[in-house]
Amino acid sequence: MEIRQLKTFMSIVKFGNFSQAAQFLGYTQSTATTHIQFLEKELNTVLFERFGHQLMLTGDGERLYDYAERITKLAEEAKNVLDDFSIPRGPIIIGMPESLCVYRLKDLLKEYAAVYPEVELKVKLGISSDFHNMLRKNMMDMAFFLEEKIQEPDLVSKLLWPEPVVLIASPNHAFSRFAGVQVSDLGGQTLIFPDSGSSYRTLLEESMEKAAVQPGNVLEICQIEVIKQFVMSNIGLTILPQAAVQNELTAGTLVALPWLGPEFQISAYLAYHKDKWLSSTIQAFHKLVQERLLK
């Protein structure tokens, strides 16, 4: 029984299928399958069974998971304790929204990678709801969030800065000539949104739902740069962090609309799970965030 086989087993449980677990671990699906076959052969049991399209743990699989979690955690702690604690090294996985990664954190990530060359820095882009789950499952070390506030008792969070959010249009859009834009004005408009689950999208949708305002078309696009190009082409409106569109606002290729609806109060946070063992690698990243972003 090898640690890597147990890690593959745990990842399959967390993702619910072999292919996503293999992709996350950097394996082929056949390698992940082989790891499970070795475990089942050594333990003389079956760990997974299928019900239709759903992958389920067997009773023996559930019992093994508890041991696997403890074994891998102890192995990680032993490795870190035996390493020179003063020198950050090894992997660190940081989650962050695309807007923060591209428009706020590039210099920080570049400096961290340069100062600590023995660290394997992995950045996972996504949305806050995914990061909550990944921190709880120990699939991520720390994560940046864009939220109104973080209230989960199992997460240790640090408020970094308020993040202004703006309603954006092409300078050729009729709204660009309005003295003010209200929620009711959005009725029948084409809205271009990032992935569902982003906090600022949720705030706008909730304000429209409360006012019983229905948009026209809703386009969901996962990349901010593509969203901006669509808006510049006057296809529709979007809501984004101001930092993500500051260059376009300055150049005049996009305009921030004078929003008269409910205020979008979003802030950036850095968080980790309360039970997370803070290795020197994680502590060094946290320290750099405090020195560079909390001046």
N, C-alpha and C positions, 0 to 999 in steps of 0.2 A: 504494500500500500504506500503510495507516494503522495506528498503534499500537493503536487500539481494535479493529481487525479481527484483529490478531495476538493480542490478549488474549482475544477471543472464541474464536478457534481453539484457544488453549491451554486455556481453560476447558472446551471441549467434549472435548478429549482427557482432561483430568483427571476430569471427571464421567462420561464415557462416553456422554453423550447431549446433544441440543440443548436440551431443555426445562429440565433442571436447571442447565445452564450459563447459559441466558438468565435464569432466576430468580435465580441467584447474582449476576449482573451487573446486574440490574434492567432487563433488556430483555424485549421480547416474543419469542416463539420465532421469529416471522417476521423480526425484526430480526437475530437471530443467524444465521438461514439466509441473509439477504441479505449479511451480512458475509463468510460463507464463499463465496458465489457470486461476490462481487467479487474475493476473493483468487484463486479458481480461474480466473476470466476473465483477471485481470492476469498470472497466472503460467502460463496456458495448460496447466493440468493438473487432475487430480482429487485431492483431499486425503483424502477418506474413501470407504470402501466398506462395504457391509453384508453380513454373513454371518448369515442368519437374523435374529435380533433383536439381534445384536451389531454395534456400530459399530467399524470398524477403520481405522487409518491406512494409506494407501497408502505405497509407497516414497518418493514425493515428499513426502508428508505427514510422514513421519518425518524427512526431511532438513530440511524447513521448520521443524519443531518446535525443533530445536537452534538455528537462527538466531533464531527468534521469542523463545526464552527469553533469549538474549543481548541481543537488541535491546531488549526491554521492560525488562530489568534495567538496561541502560545508560541508557535514557531516564529511568527512575525516579531513578537516581543523578545524572544531569545536572540534572534538575529540582530535586532537593534541594540539590545543591551550589550552584546558581545562586540559589536562594531565600536569604533571610536565615536563616542556620543557627541564629541565636539565638532565633528565634520559631517555636515549634511550630505547624505548620499542615498541612492536607491530611488524607487519610484514615488511620485506624489501625483495624485489625480485631483484636479481643481475643476469644478463646474462653474459655468458663467453664461449669462445670456449673451447672444451675439453682439448686441449693441454695446455692452460693457467691454467685451473682449476687443472689438475692433476700434472703438472710439474713446475708450477710457484707460484700458489696461495694457496696451501694447508695450509701452516703455517699461512698465513694472515687470512684465513677463520677460522682456529682453534682458533687463538688468539681473533678474533672479537667475536666469539660465547662464549668464556670463559669470556671475560671482560664484555660483555653485555648479561647476561643470560635471561633477559626479552625480548630480541629481537627474533622474529621468522624469522630466516635467511633461505631464499629459493634461491637456485641456479638453474638457468635454463641453460642447455647446448644447444648450437646451433651454427648457423653461423651468420655472420655480417648482411646479408640482412634481416634475421628474427628480429634481435635486433633493427635495424632501425625502422621497422614497429611497434614493440611492445613498444618502447619508445614513439613514436608519438601517439599511442593509449592509453598511460598511463597504459599499462599492465605490465610494468617493471619499476623499479625505476632508476637503473643505469646499464650500460653494459660495459664490456671490449671488445675491438675490436683488431683484427689483420688486419691492412690495410696499404696500401701505405701512405695514408693520409685521413683525414676526413674533408670534405668541406661543409657538409650540414649546412646551416645557422640556422636551427632550433635546432641544437644540440650543446651543450657546451662540448668541448672535451679537454682532457689534455694528451699530449704526455708523455708516461711513459719511454719507452726504445726501442732501436732498437732490433728487434727479428730476429736473423740469421736463414735463411732457407737453407736447404741442400737437394741435390739429393742423394738418398740412394739406396744401393744395397747390396746383399749378398757378402761376400768375395769370394764366388765361381763363381760370375758372371764375364763374360768376361770383362766387363767395369772396374772391380776393378783393372785391370792391365794396363788400359789406362793412358797415361800421361795427358790427357785432354778429356773431353766429350763435344761435341758441339750439337746444336739443331738437326742438320742433322743426328747425330748418333741415335736419338730416333726413327727414322723411322722403323716401323715394330716391335718395342719393346712392351712388355706387361707392361702397366702402372697401378699401383694400387693407386687409389685416395680416399681421404675422400669425404664427401658430396659435391655436386656441390654448388658453392657459396663461398667456402673458397678462400680467396684472393690469397694465394700462388699457389693453383691449377689453378686459373684463369690466373695468370701471366705465368705459364708454358704453358698452352693451347694457350694463345694468341701468345707467342713467336713461338710455333710450327705452328700455323695457318699462321702467317706472313711469315714463311719460307716455307710454303706449305709442311710441314712434317706430314705424317699420321702415328699414332701409330698402333701397331697390335691390341691386345685386350686391352680394358679398363675395369678394375674392379673397382666398387664403393663400398666401405666398410665404414660404419659409425663409427667404433671404431678403434682408433689408435693402441691399443694393438694387435688387429687382423691383421691390416695392417702390423705391424712390423713382426708378425709371418709369414705371407705370403712372405714377402721380405726375411726373413732369410731362408725360404725354397727355395729360388731362383726361385720363381714364376714370379717375375717381379720387376720393379723399382718403387720408390715412391718419393714424395717430401713432407718434413715435417719440422716444426720448429726444430732447432738443440736441443733445450731443451728437446724435446720429445724423442730423440734417444741418448742422451748423454751417458747414462749408457751402451747401446749396442755398441756405438762407442768405449768407453773406454775398454770394454770387448773384442772387436774385432769380435762380432757376426754380426755386420753391419759395412759398410764402407761408408764414405761420398765421393762421386765422385768429382774429380776436374772439376768443371763446368766452361766451357768457353763461355757459352751463355750469354744473357742479365742478368744483376744483379737483384736479387730478393731483393728489398728494402721494407721490411715489418717492421712495428713498432707496439708496443702495446699502446693502448689508453684506457682511461676511459672516458665515456661520459654519459650525461643525457640531457633530453629535456629542452630547455631554459625556458619553462613555468612551469617546475616542481617545486612544493613547497618543499623546502629542509628541511624536518623534522629533529629533533635532531638525529634520527636513521640514516638517510642518511648522515648527516653532520659528525657523528661519524665514519661511514665507510670511507668517503672521507678523513677524517683527518688521519685515520690509514693507508690508502694507501699512503698518502704523507709522513708519518713518516717512513714507512717500505720499500717502494718501490722507493722513490725518494731521498735516502740519498746522 
